[in-house]
Each structure stands twice: as structure tokens, then as C-alpha cells.
């Protein structure tokens, strides 16, 4: 990264969502600041997690807007077992976004007014709207490439019908999202006097300047088929200095006292299904006969305690622990999928929704995971089967170790900064 710029910029970043939507933006903010730019980050956290301490460590100006989102995540998670992806997204927006849309838009207007360039989470159309109104450069960041059209291949979960018909299938996907979302997402856009858009993805959401795809090239085999607007940077990995952490003596003793354990977590989703997830993990480890580290989500299993061959751990940076594990069971979030791959660990993916299923399939195609097991179908027995498959597979372990050599923990941020600077005219 360049250390001195002839034209340093004031850059505003805005994101919305859970931990996996926020951490990459903190990593990007840190990289931009180290490149000599002045950075401010606005966060809308659906689980009300506060990132001020991490941002303070990195000297990043931070605001949480709104201060609190009123969301019953546990009730919502239970409904995910019965609804499809579009229904899931609509319910999430109805609960966590639309009630706060005006507040998020007002924050976006302020961010645009006070900065030279703004960068936003792929879904944050209020930021794109504010940038257009004030004629400022706007860049979007996406963490999943499943909805980026390719020239030859069909959309995820669609059959491959050949190049010509695959193009029609991408049109069908666009029309499906338009039918489900355009009216809802266009209300603010039209109320602000903007012309109607043809499609949600291209017109309302994606930047017209640069859509930064924060995915490692290893997990995006068809990237050469994307339109030039979509540029892959690699995973935006938060630096170790952002979250200083050291394993407790109890964890160190557990790791030293046997075979490599399996790590189990559902990330931010775990707090939504605390008892179910703990029962699933504990019993699957018992049936498979393996040691396990389980990220605890229940008061019944306090952090830094152990029961038989299971150690319970609290919140912590994932990669330092993943590197000492034999495999990682997770929900298929983009961040956890990349962290497991960076750490040389095979994955067992238990997705709750289609985007997570997409990541499970990418890891499976890359030889880093068995077929994903949908959470609604997961039992201790079926999860134990997946565990035994991975733990007995020398090929999967070897593939994961080789993949770790190709995925850089730092290059994604370096590439992202260079792409952003090029997009706004800094050579």
C-alpha cells in the first residue's frame, strides 16, 4: 500500500447487517487509512453489536446508526426453517431495515456531504441514492458473487442449458427479485425524485462506478465472465492488530491434551438458536467420537469450561483457533468460509439460507467440504456423519492445506485499496 498520496481522500463507508457484514468493512477502512486517506465508518448492526472498541484500536471514526435495532432474532431464526430465500429476505428487511430506512438515509446524506467518496455494503441503496443526489462517487462492496451474471454459466441452483438459454435464466432471476423487492426498495428512490429503475440489482443496488467483490479468486472460478464493473479484490480480512487476543490457559491445556478438535459455530446466527445449536453440536461430537471446541451461545455452557471432550469458548477472533483445529462446522457465512479456508481447515457447512448454501457448494466444489447439510435437516446423527466423512478424508485435509497457501490474509485489502484508488482517478 502507498504510504503517501498526492491526493489523499476523505472516504465514508457505510454497512448494514451482522458481524460478517461489518468486519470486512472495518478491514477496508483500516487499509484505506493506512494508505493515507481519512476514513469514517457508519454501521447499522442488526444484532446490536458495538464495534467502537475495535475501531478505536485502529483509530477509525465510527458511528452506530441507529443506536439500537429492535429485532427478535430468535423468533426470526425459527421461521427460516419454513421459508424460502426471498421470503427470508423480505422478512429481514421488514424487521431490520425498512423501519430504520429514513435514519439510515439521513446518515448516508451526511456521509456523502462530508466525504469525497463513499463506499457501501452492496444492499445499501440509500447510500447510492445520496451519492447520486450530491454527485459524489459511490462504490459498492459485495461479499457473495452468486448473483453476478456470467456469460456462459447459469445462476446458482439453475440447470446449465447452454450459453444462450443461461442468459435467459439470468433474466428470470432478475425479474424474480424485481417482482419481490422493487416496489419496496424503490419507495425512497422515487420519493426523492429519481427516475424509475429497470432492475433492482443493476439500478438500485450496485454501484455504477465499481462493484468491489470481496471474495478470494480461489472461490470464484467464473470471475473472467463478469462485466468489467465487477472487480474481485479477495477477502477483506481484519488485521490481527484490530483484535488482540490470546488463548486462555484452559484452552491451551485442552488443545495440548489430545488430537486436533473440530470447531463448531453458527456465528451471529447462533444466538438466535442457542439451545438447539448447542444440543446439535454436543451430541454430534459425542456420536462422532471427536474432540470439539464449541462457541457457546447458552448460559448452560459457560465460556472457558470443559465437559468431557468438549471445550466451550466465548467470542474471539476465529483464525488463531481455527488453525489448531481439524475441521470447522459453520453456517456458511462468507467470512467464516474464508476464515476456515485461510486456516487450512476443511468445512462442514450447515446453512440456514440459500446464500450460505451457495458458500457450502463453493467449498464442496473446491474439495474443501462435503455437500452442505441444511440446518432444517440437521440432526446430531446427520452432522456426525459429515464429521466422520471429513475427519477420515486425507484428500480433503490435503486440499484445505493447499488452499491455505493460495489465499492471502492481507492481499484482499491491498487489492481493494488499489481498485478504489484507480476507480476515482488516483494512480
Secondary structure, DSSP 8 states (H G I E B T S, - for coil): --S--TT--EEEEEEEESHHHHHHHHHHHHHHHHTT-EEEEEEEETT----HHHHHHTT-EEEESSS-----HHHHHHHTTTS-HHHHHHHHHHHHTGGGHHHHHHHHHHHHHH-SEEEEETT-HHHHHHHHHHT-EEEEEES--TTS--SSS--TTS----HHHHHHHHHHHHHHHIIIIIHHHHHHHHHTT----S-IIIIIIS-SSEEEE-S-GGG-TTGGGS-TTEEE-------GGGG-----HHHHHHHHSSS--EEE--GGGGGGSHHHHHHHHHHHHHHHT--EEEE--STTS-TTEEETTEEEE-S--HHHHHTTSSEEEE---HHHHHHHHHTT-EEEE--SSHHHHHHHHHHHHTTSB-S---GGG--HHHHHHHHHHHHT-HHHHHHHHHHHHHS-SSHHHHHHHHHHHHHTT--
